[in-house]
Amino acid sequence: MRKTSINDVTFIGSGNVATHLALALHSTGVAIRQVLSREYDHAALLASRVGAQPINRPELLKNNADAYILAVNDDALYDLALDLRLPDALVLHTSGSTPMAVLKPISRCHGVVWSPQTFVRDFAMDYARLPLCIEADSLQSEELIVGLFGRITHNIHRLDFEQRRWAHLAAVMVNNFGNAINALAQDLMLQRGLDFSMLQPLAEATTKKINLGPLWPQQTGPAARHDEKTLDAQRRLLADQPQLLELYNLLTDIIQQR
Protein backbone atom coordinates (compact mmCIF):
# COMPACT_ATOMS: atom_id res chain seq x y z
CA MET A 1 0.00 0.00 0.00
CA ARG A 2 1.49 3.34 -1.09
CA LYS A 3 -1.28 5.77 -0.16
CA THR A 4 -0.22 9.08 1.29
CA SER A 5 -3.65 10.08 2.63
CA ILE A 6 -7.07 8.63 3.37
CA ASN A 7 -9.93 10.23 1.47
CA ASP A 8 -12.74 7.71 1.88
CA VAL A 9 -13.71 5.23 4.58
CA THR A 10 -16.09 2.32 4.98
CA PHE A 11 -17.47 1.43 8.39
CA ILE A 12 -18.14 -2.12 9.53
CA GLY A 13 -20.47 -1.65 12.46
CA SER A 14 -23.15 0.96 13.09
CA GLY A 15 -23.22 1.30 16.88
CA ASN A 16 -22.29 4.21 19.09
CA VAL A 17 -18.57 4.25 18.28
CA ALA A 18 -19.14 3.87 14.54
CA THR A 19 -21.78 6.59 14.60
CA HIS A 20 -19.59 9.18 16.30
CA LEU A 21 -16.45 8.42 14.31
CA ALA A 22 -18.38 8.43 11.03
CA LEU A 23 -20.08 11.72 11.85
CA ALA A 24 -16.80 13.28 12.94
CA LEU A 25 -14.92 12.20 9.82
CA HIS A 26 -17.82 13.14 7.54
CA SER A 27 -17.86 16.64 9.05
CA THR A 28 -14.24 17.12 7.93
CA GLY A 29 -14.96 16.16 4.33
CA VAL A 30 -13.96 12.50 4.44
CA ALA A 31 -16.28 10.45 2.22
CA ILE A 32 -18.03 7.57 3.98
CA ARG A 33 -18.60 4.98 1.25
CA GLN A 34 -20.49 2.15 2.94
CA VAL A 35 -21.86 1.16 6.34
CA LEU A 36 -22.09 -2.57 6.97
CA SER A 37 -24.27 -3.92 9.76
CA ARG A 38 -26.11 -7.19 10.24
CA GLU A 39 -29.20 -5.09 10.95
CA TYR A 40 -30.01 -3.26 7.72
CA ASP A 41 -32.12 -0.63 9.51
CA HIS A 42 -29.15 0.25 11.73
CA ALA A 43 -26.85 0.53 8.73
CA ALA A 44 -29.42 2.65 6.88
CA LEU A 45 -29.84 5.04 9.81
CA LEU A 46 -26.14 5.84 10.03
CA ALA A 47 -25.63 5.79 6.26
CA SER A 48 -28.39 8.37 5.81
CA ARG A 49 -26.51 10.78 8.08
CA VAL A 50 -23.19 10.53 6.25
CA GLY A 51 -24.24 9.95 2.64
CA ALA A 52 -23.12 6.32 2.56
CA GLN A 53 -24.52 3.12 1.10
CA PRO A 54 -26.07 0.83 3.74
CA ILE A 55 -25.40 -2.91 3.41
CA ASN A 56 -26.08 -5.91 5.64
CA ARG A 57 -24.03 -8.68 4.01
CA PRO A 58 -20.22 -8.87 3.80
CA GLU A 59 -20.37 -9.99 0.17
CA LEU A 60 -21.79 -6.55 -0.71
CA LEU A 61 -18.70 -4.84 0.68
CA LYS A 62 -16.71 -3.01 -2.00
CA ASN A 63 -12.94 -3.36 -1.73
CA ASN A 64 -11.96 0.05 -3.14
CA ALA A 65 -12.17 2.27 -0.06
CA ASP A 66 -8.93 3.77 1.29
CA ALA A 67 -9.70 2.60 4.83
CA TYR A 68 -12.06 0.27 6.69
CA ILE A 69 -12.91 0.87 10.33
CA LEU A 70 -14.14 -2.20 12.20
CA ALA A 71 -16.21 -0.74 15.02
CA VAL A 72 -17.62 -4.03 16.31
CA ASN A 73 -17.39 -6.05 19.51
CA ASP A 74 -14.21 -7.99 20.26
CA ASP A 75 -15.59 -11.42 19.34
CA ALA A 76 -16.74 -10.13 15.95
CA LEU A 77 -13.21 -8.95 15.17
CA TYR A 78 -11.94 -12.51 15.20
CA ASP A 79 -14.82 -13.65 13.00
CA LEU A 80 -14.14 -10.86 10.49
CA ALA A 81 -10.46 -11.81 10.39
CA LEU A 82 -11.53 -15.19 9.00
CA ASP A 83 -13.64 -13.73 6.21
CA LEU A 84 -12.33 -10.32 5.12
CA ARG A 85 -9.44 -9.78 2.74
CA LEU A 86 -8.62 -6.12 2.02
CA PRO A 87 -4.90 -6.19 1.18
CA ASP A 88 -4.77 -2.72 -0.39
CA ALA A 89 -6.59 -0.81 2.35
CA LEU A 90 -5.80 0.54 5.79
CA VAL A 91 -7.84 -1.57 8.23
CA LEU A 92 -8.44 -0.40 11.79
CA HIS A 93 -10.29 -1.70 14.80
CA THR A 94 -11.59 0.36 17.72
CA SER A 95 -11.17 -2.05 20.64
CA GLY A 96 -9.31 -1.16 23.81
CA SER A 97 -8.58 -4.77 24.75
CA THR A 98 -7.89 -6.62 21.49
CA PRO A 99 -4.39 -6.93 19.97
CA MET A 100 -3.72 -5.17 16.68
CA ALA A 101 -2.46 -8.46 15.21
CA VAL A 102 -6.04 -9.76 14.88
CA LEU A 103 -6.21 -7.65 11.70
CA LYS A 104 -3.08 -9.07 10.10
CA PRO A 105 -4.97 -11.66 8.00
CA ILE A 106 -7.17 -8.88 6.57
CA SER A 107 -4.53 -6.39 5.47
CA ARG A 108 -0.82 -5.87 5.84
CA CYS A 109 -1.60 -2.20 6.56
CA HIS A 110 -3.50 -2.20 9.84
CA GLY A 111 -3.81 -0.54 13.20
CA VAL A 112 -5.99 0.57 16.09
CA VAL A 113 -7.84 3.76 16.91
CA TRP A 114 -9.42 3.55 20.36
CA SER A 115 -10.78 6.30 22.56
CA PRO A 116 -11.01 6.25 26.37
CA GLN A 117 -14.39 7.92 26.03
CA THR A 118 -17.98 6.83 26.44
CA PHE A 119 -19.98 7.14 23.24
CA VAL A 120 -23.73 7.73 23.34
CA ARG A 121 -25.38 7.70 19.93
CA ASP A 122 -27.39 10.94 20.15
CA PHE A 123 -25.19 12.76 22.67
CA ALA A 124 -23.36 15.73 21.12
CA MET A 125 -19.58 15.59 21.52
CA ASP A 126 -16.78 18.11 21.13
CA TYR A 127 -14.67 16.05 18.74
CA ALA A 128 -11.78 18.52 18.92
CA ARG A 129 -11.24 17.38 22.54
CA LEU A 130 -11.73 13.68 21.84
CA PRO A 131 -8.73 11.63 23.03
CA LEU A 132 -7.64 8.96 20.56
CA CYS A 133 -5.10 6.22 21.24
CA ILE A 134 -3.51 4.75 18.15
CA GLU A 135 -1.26 1.85 17.23
CA ALA A 136 0.02 0.91 13.79
CA ASP A 137 1.88 -1.94 12.10
CA SER A 138 4.35 0.48 10.49
CA LEU A 139 5.38 4.12 10.35
CA GLN A 140 3.50 4.48 7.07
CA SER A 141 0.28 3.19 8.61
CA GLU A 142 0.76 5.47 11.61
CA GLU A 143 1.15 8.48 9.33
CA LEU A 144 -2.08 7.56 7.55
CA ILE A 145 -3.95 7.17 10.85
CA VAL A 146 -2.67 10.49 12.19
CA GLY A 147 -3.45 12.18 8.90
CA LEU A 148 -7.01 10.86 8.97
CA PHE A 149 -7.92 11.43 12.60
CA GLY A 150 -5.82 14.56 12.93
CA ARG A 151 -8.63 16.21 10.98
CA ILE A 152 -10.85 15.62 14.01
CA THR A 153 -8.56 16.09 17.01
CA HIS A 154 -4.96 16.78 17.96
CA ASN A 155 -5.44 14.84 21.20
CA ILE A 156 -3.73 11.72 19.80
CA HIS A 157 -1.65 9.30 21.89
CA ARG A 158 0.58 6.51 20.60
CA LEU A 159 0.11 3.42 22.77
CA ASP A 160 1.23 -0.14 22.23
CA PHE A 161 -1.09 -3.00 23.17
CA GLU A 162 0.25 -3.37 26.71
CA GLN A 163 -0.27 0.34 27.38
CA ARG A 164 -3.66 0.35 25.71
CA ARG A 165 -5.10 -2.50 27.76
CA TRP A 166 -4.00 -0.84 31.01
CA ALA A 167 -5.52 2.44 29.82
CA HIS A 168 -8.69 0.53 28.97
CA LEU A 169 -8.84 -0.95 32.47
CA ALA A 170 -8.40 2.51 34.00
CA ALA A 171 -11.11 3.87 31.69
CA VAL A 172 -13.49 1.14 32.88
CA MET A 173 -12.84 2.21 36.46
CA VAL A 174 -13.36 5.90 35.72
CA ASN A 175 -16.43 5.54 33.53
CA ASN A 176 -18.22 2.22 34.07
CA PHE A 177 -17.45 1.75 37.76
CA GLY A 178 -17.86 5.46 38.45
CA ASN A 179 -21.28 5.45 36.78
CA ALA A 180 -22.30 2.31 38.67
CA ILE A 181 -21.44 3.95 42.01
CA ASN A 182 -23.40 7.07 41.02
CA ALA A 183 -26.32 4.83 40.04
CA LEU A 184 -26.20 3.11 43.43
CA ALA A 185 -26.26 6.52 45.12
CA GLN A 186 -29.21 7.49 42.92
CA ASP A 187 -31.02 4.32 44.03
CA LEU A 188 -30.44 5.21 47.69
CA MET A 189 -31.85 8.69 47.18
CA LEU A 190 -34.89 7.51 45.22
CA GLN A 191 -35.67 4.79 47.80
CA ARG A 192 -35.94 7.52 50.45
CA GLY A 193 -37.89 9.96 48.29
CA LEU A 194 -34.92 12.29 47.88
CA ASP A 195 -34.09 14.33 44.79
CA PHE A 196 -30.85 12.99 43.29
CA SER A 197 -30.35 16.22 41.35
CA MET A 198 -29.19 17.91 44.57
CA LEU A 199 -25.98 15.85 44.20
CA GLN A 200 -25.29 17.04 40.64
CA PRO A 201 -23.11 19.99 41.72
CA LEU A 202 -21.11 17.57 43.89
CA ALA A 203 -20.59 15.20 40.96
CA GLU A 204 -19.49 18.08 38.74
CA ALA A 205 -17.07 19.40 41.39
CA THR A 206 -15.59 15.92 41.81
CA THR A 207 -14.95 15.73 38.07
CA LYS A 208 -13.35 19.17 37.97
CA LYS A 209 -10.85 18.12 40.65
CA ILE A 210 -9.10 16.05 37.99
CA ASN A 211 -7.68 19.31 36.65
CA LEU A 212 -6.16 20.25 40.02
CA GLY A 213 -3.42 17.60 40.14
CA PRO A 214 -2.93 14.23 41.90
CA LEU A 215 -6.22 12.92 43.25
CA TRP A 216 -5.32 11.07 46.44
CA PRO A 217 -4.23 14.27 48.26
CA GLN A 218 -7.65 15.72 47.40
CA GLN A 219 -9.56 12.86 49.01
CA THR A 220 -12.17 14.06 51.52
CA GLY A 221 -14.96 12.46 53.53
CA PRO A 222 -15.33 10.39 56.71
CA ALA A 223 -12.97 7.62 55.56
CA ALA A 224 -10.16 10.09 54.82
CA ARG A 225 -10.76 11.77 58.20
CA HIS A 226 -10.95 8.41 60.01
CA ASP A 227 -14.29 9.56 61.41
CA GLU A 228 -15.23 6.17 62.87
CA LYS A 229 -18.53 7.27 64.41
CA THR A 230 -19.83 8.44 61.04
CA LEU A 231 -18.49 5.35 59.29
CA ASP A 232 -20.18 3.03 61.79
CA ALA A 233 -23.45 4.95 61.51
CA GLN A 234 -23.40 4.65 57.72
CA ARG A 235 -22.59 0.96 57.93
CA ARG A 236 -25.71 0.48 60.05
CA LEU A 237 -27.78 2.24 57.37
CA LEU A 238 -26.53 -0.35 54.87
CA ALA A 239 -27.03 -3.39 57.13
CA ASP A 240 -29.88 -4.74 55.00
CA GLN A 241 -27.93 -4.31 51.74
CA PRO A 242 -24.95 -6.68 52.11
CA GLN A 243 -23.44 -6.10 48.66
CA LEU A 244 -23.51 -2.34 49.06
CA LEU A 245 -22.13 -2.65 52.61
CA GLU A 246 -19.28 -4.81 51.28
CA LEU A 247 -18.50 -2.20 48.63
CA TYR A 248 -18.66 0.58 51.25
CA ASN A 249 -16.22 -1.26 53.51
CA LEU A 250 -13.85 -2.08 50.66
CA LEU A 251 -13.67 1.51 49.42
CA THR A 252 -13.33 2.77 52.98
CA ASP A 253 -10.38 0.44 53.58
CA ILE A 254 -8.70 1.49 50.33
CA ILE A 255 -9.05 5.19 51.19
CA GLN A 256 -7.73 4.71 54.72
CA GLN A 257 -4.79 2.63 53.53
CA ARG A 258 -3.74 5.44 51.20
ChimeraX attribute file (.defattr): number of C-alpha atoms within 10 A of each C-alpha:
attribute: neighborCount
match mode: 1-to-1
recipient: residues
	/A:1	13
	/A:2	9
	/A:3	13
	/A:4	11
	/A:5	15
	/A:6	18
	/A:7	15
	/A:8	19
	/A:9	26
	/A:10	25
	/A:11	27
	/A:12	24
	/A:13	24
	/A:14	28
	/A:15	18
	/A:16	18
	/A:17	21
	/A:18	22
	/A:19	24
	/A:20	21
	/A:21	18
	/A:22	25
	/A:23	18
	/A:24	21
	/A:25	22
	/A:26	19
	/A:27	13
	/A:28	12
	/A:29	11
	/A:30	18
	/A:31	20
	/A:32	24
	/A:33	22
	/A:34	26
	/A:35	32
	/A:36	26
	/A:37	22
	/A:38	14
	/A:39	14
	/A:40	15
	/A:41	14
	/A:42	18
	/A:43	25
	/A:44	21
	/A:45	15
	/A:46	27
	/A:47	24
	/A:48	12
	/A:49	13
	/A:50	21
	/A:51	15
	/A:52	23
	/A:53	17
	/A:54	25
	/A:55	22
	/A:56	19
	/A:57	12
	/A:58	14
	/A:59	9
	/A:60	11
	/A:61	19
	/A:62	11
	/A:63	15
	/A:64	14
	/A:65	20
	/A:66	20
	/A:67	27
	/A:68	24
	/A:69	23
	/A:70	26
	/A:71	24
	/A:72	21
	/A:73	14
	/A:74	17
	/A:75	9
	/A:76	12
	/A:77	18
	/A:78	13
	/A:79	11
	/A:80	18
	/A:81	16
	/A:82	12
	/A:83	11
	/A:84	16
	/A:85	17
	/A:86	19
	/A:87	16
	/A:88	18
	/A:89	23
	/A:90	25
	/A:91	27
	/A:92	26
	/A:93	25
	/A:94	24
	/A:95	21
	/A:96	23
	/A:97	16
	/A:98	19
	/A:99	18
	/A:100	21
	/A:101	16
	/A:102	18
	/A:103	26
	/A:104	16
	/A:105	16
	/A:106	21
	/A:107	19
	/A:108	20
	/A:109	24
	/A:110	28
	/A:111	27
	/A:112	31
	/A:113	25
	/A:114	24
	/A:115	22
	/A:116	19
	/A:117	15
	/A:118	12
	/A:119	17
	/A:120	13
	/A:121	14
	/A:122	9
	/A:123	8
	/A:124	9
	/A:125	13
	/A:126	9
	/A:127	17
	/A:128	13
	/A:129	12
	/A:130	16
	/A:131	16
	/A:132	23
	/A:133	21
	/A:134	24
	/A:135	23
	/A:136	24
	/A:137	16
	/A:138	12
	/A:139	10
	/A:140	14
	/A:141	24
	/A:142	19
	/A:143	14
	/A:144	19
	/A:145	24
	/A:146	20
	/A:147	14
	/A:148	20
	/A:149	20
	/A:150	16
	/A:151	16
	/A:152	22
	/A:153	17
	/A:154	15
	/A:155	14
	/A:156	19
	/A:157	16
	/A:158	16
	/A:159	18
	/A:160	15
	/A:161	18
	/A:162	10
	/A:163	12
	/A:164	25
	/A:165	17
	/A:166	13
	/A:167	18
	/A:168	18
	/A:169	13
	/A:170	14
	/A:171	18
	/A:172	16
	/A:173	13
	/A:174	13
	/A:175	14
	/A:176	13
	/A:177	13
	/A:178	13
	/A:179	13
	/A:180	12
	/A:181	14
	/A:182	15
	/A:183	13
	/A:184	13
	/A:185	14
	/A:186	16
	/A:187	14
	/A:188	14
	/A:189	16
	/A:190	12
	/A:191	9
	/A:192	8
	/A:193	9
	/A:194	12
	/A:195	10
	/A:196	15
	/A:197	11
	/A:198	10
	/A:199	14
	/A:200	10
	/A:201	10
	/A:202	11
	/A:203	12
	/A:204	10
	/A:205	11
	/A:206	13
	/A:207	10
	/A:208	10
	/A:209	13
	/A:210	11
	/A:211	8
	/A:212	8
	/A:213	9
	/A:214	10
	/A:215	11
	/A:216	10
	/A:217	9
	/A:218	12
	/A:219	15
	/A:220	10
	/A:221	12
	/A:222	16
	/A:223	19
	/A:224	18
	/A:225	11
	/A:226	13
	/A:227	11
	/A:228	11
	/A:229	10
	/A:230	13
	/A:231	17
	/A:232	11
	/A:233	10
	/A:234	14
	/A:235	18
	/A:236	12
	/A:237	11
	/A:238	16
	/A:239	12
	/A:240	10
	/A:241	11
	/A:242	11
	/A:243	11
	/A:244	15
	/A:245	17
	/A:246	14
	/A:247	12
	/A:248	15
	/A:249	15
	/A:250	12
	/A:251	13
	/A:252	17
	/A:253	13
	/A:254	11
	/A:255	18
	/A:256	13
	/A:257	9
	/A:258	9
